[in-house]
Amino acid sequence: MSRLYRSALIAAILCGAGGTALAGAYLVTGGTVTQVANTSGNNPAFVVLVTGGTSNTCPATWIIFSQADAPDAATFQRAYAAAMVALTTGVSVSIYNYADATCNHASYLQLGP
């Protein structure tokens, strides 16, 4: 078996078998943003701390929104604006990570129930 064929086969197996590991997930639903920081590790990212709601993945943990995880800069900026609205008004949020189920790649932030 050639090295190229073997690499392609391994990649196909990992993508097929690991689909659930690479699937996105809601990190929190119906939570309250209690803190927002404009960067994370001095990178182009912001972080939020959410309490309450339902979270199996990120309870009482910083959730990172990296600009690299957003489809474009405008989407990233809207997520930051939404986080600030949530912080100042107390409206509940739901946060989704399209990349995986960790607290490090959030991209979607919905205001309201």
Summary of the structure (lengths in Angstrom):
residues: 113
radius of gyration: 16.6
end to end distance: 53.8
largest distance: 60.7
contacts: 327
relative contact order: 0.21
helix: 35%
strand: 33%
